[in-house]
Amino acid sequence: MTSVKEFRVEQPATADELGRGAFVFTDDYSVFDWGKMPDEIPDKGCSLCTMGAFNFELLESEGVPTHYEGVATDATDGAVSLDEALDSGAAPREMVIELTQVPDLPFEGEDAEDPSGYDYDAYHADAGENYLVPLEIVFRNRVPVGSSLRSRTDPADHGLDFDEWPDEAVDLDDPVVEFSTKYEEQDRYLAGEEADRIAGTASIDDLESVAREVNRVVTDRAAEAGLTHEDGKIECLYYEGEIRVADVVGTFDENRFSYEGQQVSKEVVRQYHKRTQPEWVEAVSAAKAEADERGVADWKSLCDRQPEPLAERVVAAARDLYCAGTNAYVGREVFDAPSLDAAIDTVRDL
């Protein structure tokens, strides 16, 4: 089980064949890599499933291969299209997908030959030609204040005419695509050579091309809905020489969207925690740093604080933001929710 969705296997993948399974989206949420937080956000799971299915169907219509096979509800018989599910009267919580192999990634710490401490050679020895690429491919259309890109690069690296990063968000003429680790306890960004090695047989040039196409499709759809698509990520599987988009795409958890300058994504909850629980956020950062120093993977065991539950009004505001944003993005009143303008006004007052 991941932090916000359950994973069900109906037919396991083999070395030669894709399997079949499903994601069941819960109302849990996660920030700062913590995993399951103390609260649930009502309807969040159905929101993410609806938005993810909508984007997978858009990608398929644009010729982008994916692992998506449809959605399922109590009112449907097996996997159906999103429209069929919504016409049956219920927003889906379950997404039917093809499965690939995900081998173990051994962590050997300081004794590993790989300086990361992880044995990617063992991963790919077990993966063969049918596997989940152990990378996240990140695309950025905008560089907000606080983005890690500011600490890792200079404006000139992206063709920007600034001597230093300005004190406001910067839009990029050409999206930036980066690679980060997927299965390490702490994500880290990778230079091209290391990303290529970790990707295995899959080409990082092809992975970047797929990411740029996904970004284009999601950005265009967001603009039609009055939203600005700031950044996001994809995961991919490699099967018989083909790269397919996997996991979930273009939701308010995987991507950052804004509306008239206000975030419409998990970032709202993340920033709320930074404002109201700074001691916990600082403890998380300290635990991650200590884990790095010790060369251990489990940083959470080193954290001396736990997150506190959110106030009911914050949970309600987050729920309305997810639901109103999904309604706007898919162009259909899937959820009983206020207008996006009203939902935005509420979170601005948090």
Secondary structure, 3 states (H helix, E strand, C coil): CCCCEEEEEEECCCCCCCEEEEEEECCECCCCCCCCCCCECCCHHHHHHHHHHHHHHHHHHCCCCECEEEEECCCCCCCECHHHHHHCCCCCCEEEEEECECCCCCECHHHCCCCCCECHHHHHHHHCCEEECCEEEEEEEEECCCCHHHHHCCHHHHCCCCCCCCCCCEEEEEEEEEEEECCCCCCCEECHHHHHHHHCCCCHHHHHHHHHHHHHHHHHHHHHCCCEEEEEEEEEEEECCEEEEECCCCCCCCCEEEECCEECCCHHHHHHHHHHCHHHHHHHHHHHHHHHHHCCCCCHHHCCCCCCCCCHHHHHHHHHHHHHHHHHHHCCCCCCCCCHHHHHHHHHCC
